[in-house]
């Protein structure tokens, strides 16, 4: 019986200059350009459409939760540092694409890469349920995007998938809930104020607006 393989076009996701993530399940990106029509007497249609607001670049990642092979210095996947480095300083997210062959030479030999730039965390959530993998979902707000041919880096290491047997849901003493937990979802949303300045198309910075809220839902 013949065996078939699915060769994915996306090779890896890198946070900053060196942090290659393993266990990435999906990576999506896009940008929104808000343009204003320029009209004038004597013209029935707009003769130009100019950017009057800062373009927003969105990046969303879904990663296997609890993977000890992922780098913690990126402030992304460790329990203690999930928001530490991404609330005050911006970084790039690079999505490396395949070149020609599905082997390690494709990483070190170069390929195309889509990079979203100047990213801050917009929201982060961790979800786990019976019969499914535990996952982390991250969304970023960036200020630019580039596409270029470059050396995308080394191949990601193997991922450690966490399932229901590795997940526990506990509460402080006196707040224990009866029954059997079937799912748990932790979520936080961070609102940001975009600071712009003259002479610059993209935002100068994105400041956190307080208070930020976090929630935990258990079924």
N, C-alpha and C positions, 0 to 999 in steps of 0.2 A: 504494500500500500504506500503510495507516494505521500511524502510529508510536505506541507506548505509552511512557509514563514511569511510573516508580515514585517516588512522593513519600513520603519517609521522614518519620515523625512526629517523630523526634528531630532537632534542628537543629544543635546544637553542644555541645561539652564544654569547660568552662572550669576551669582550675586556679587557685585563689585568686581574687583580685578581677578580674584583667585578662587572664590568659594563656589566650587561646582557642587550642585545639589544632586543627591541620589534619591530615588523613590518618587520622582515627579510623575504625577498621573496626567496632568493637563497643564498647558500654558497658553493663555490667550492674550492678545494685545490689540489695541486700536487707538484711534485718536479722533478728537472732535474739534472742528474748526468753525467758530462762530463768525460769520461774515456779515457786513452791513452794505447794502446797496448804496452806490453813489449816484445820485440823480441830479439833473440840471434842466432848467428851462430849455425848450427846443429839442429835447431828446425824449422819445416815447418810452424807451427802455433804459435800464441802468447801464451806464458805460463802464462801471467797474464795481467790484465787490471786494472790499478791503477787510482785513482782520482788525477788529476793534477790541477784542477780548483775548486774553491769554489762552492759547491752545492747550487742551488737556489731553494727556496721554494716559490710557488706562492699561494696567497689566494685572492679570489674575493667575494665580498659581494654586494648584492642588497637589499636596505632598503627603506621602505616608507619614502618619504621626508616630512619635516615639522612636524614630530611627537614629540610633547612636552613631551611625556613620556620617551623618550630616554635620557640617561645621557649625559650631556654636558661636564663633566670633562674628558671624554675620548678624547676630541678634535676631534670628528668625525662628529656629526650630526647637531650641531648648526651652524647658519649662520656665526657667528663671529669666531668660533673656528674650522672650518672644517679641517684646516691644522695645527693648533697651536701646539698640543702636539705630532704630529706624524712626524714632519720633523727633530727633533733633538734628540729624544729618542725612543728607540725600545720598543716594548711590545709584548705580546703573544695574539693570537686569538684562543679561544677554541671553538670547535664545539662539543657539548654534544650529545650523541646518546641515543636512547631509551634502556630500560632494558627489562621489560617484560609486564608492564601494562601501559595503557594510562591514568595515573592519577598523582596527585601531588607527591605521594609517590615515583614515579619513578625518580623524580628530587632529592629529599632529601635522598632517599635510596641508591643512587649511580647508576652508569652506566659506559659505556665506553665513553671516550672522546679523540678526535683527536685535538692536540694542535700544531699550527705552531708557531715557536719561533723567537724572534728577528726581528719583523716586522717593516718596514717603509712603508709609503704611496708611491706608485709608480705613481698612477693617481687617480683622483677624478672627478666625473661629476654629475651634477644634470639635470634631464630632466623632462619636463612636456609637455603634449599635450592634445588637446581637446578630451574628451571621454576616457581618460586613467588616471591612478594614477600617481602622481608626485613621482619620484624615485631618489635615490642617488645610484651611482655605485662607489665602491671603490676597488682598487687593491693594494695588499701589496707585498713587497719583503721581504722574511724572510731568516733565516740562518739555520733552523733546524725544525724537526717535531717529535712528540712523540705520541704514542698511549698507553693509560693506563686506568685502572678501577679507578674511583674516584667519589666523590660527585660533581655532575655538578652544583649544586646551585638551587636557587628558580626558579619557572616558570616565564617566561616573562609576563609583564602586557599587557593589551589590547592595540592594536595599533590604532592610529588615521590616517586614510587614507585621503589624500588631493586630491581633484578632481578639475576640471576646474573652479568651482565657487569660489575656494579659491586662485586662481593663477592670478597675474597681471604681465604684462611686461611693464616697464616704461623706458624712456630714459631721460637724462638731457634736460633742456629747450633748444630749438633750434635744437634738434636732434630727434624730434618725427617722427615716421614713419607712413605713411598713411596705411589704410587697417586694417584688423582684424587678430591679431596674432593667429596662429593655433598650434604652438609648439615652445618651447624654450629649448636650450641645452647649459649648461655651462660646460666647461671642462678645466682641468689643468693636465699637465704631468710633473713629476719631475724626471729628470735624476740623477742617483747616481753613484758615483765612489766607487767600492768595494776595501776596504783596507784589505789586508791579512797580516799575520805574521807567522814566523816560529813556529812550535810546536802546531799549531792550524788548524784543518781541515776546520772549518767554518770561515766566514769573521769576522774580528775584529770590523769593523764598515762600514757604507755606508754613504758617505758624499754627500750632495746635490751639484750638479753642476749648476752654474748660467750662463746665465739667465734662469729662468723658464718661461714658457709661459702659458697664459690662453686665452680662446676664448669663445665667446658667439654667438650662431647661432639662429636666429629667423626666422620662416616661417610665 
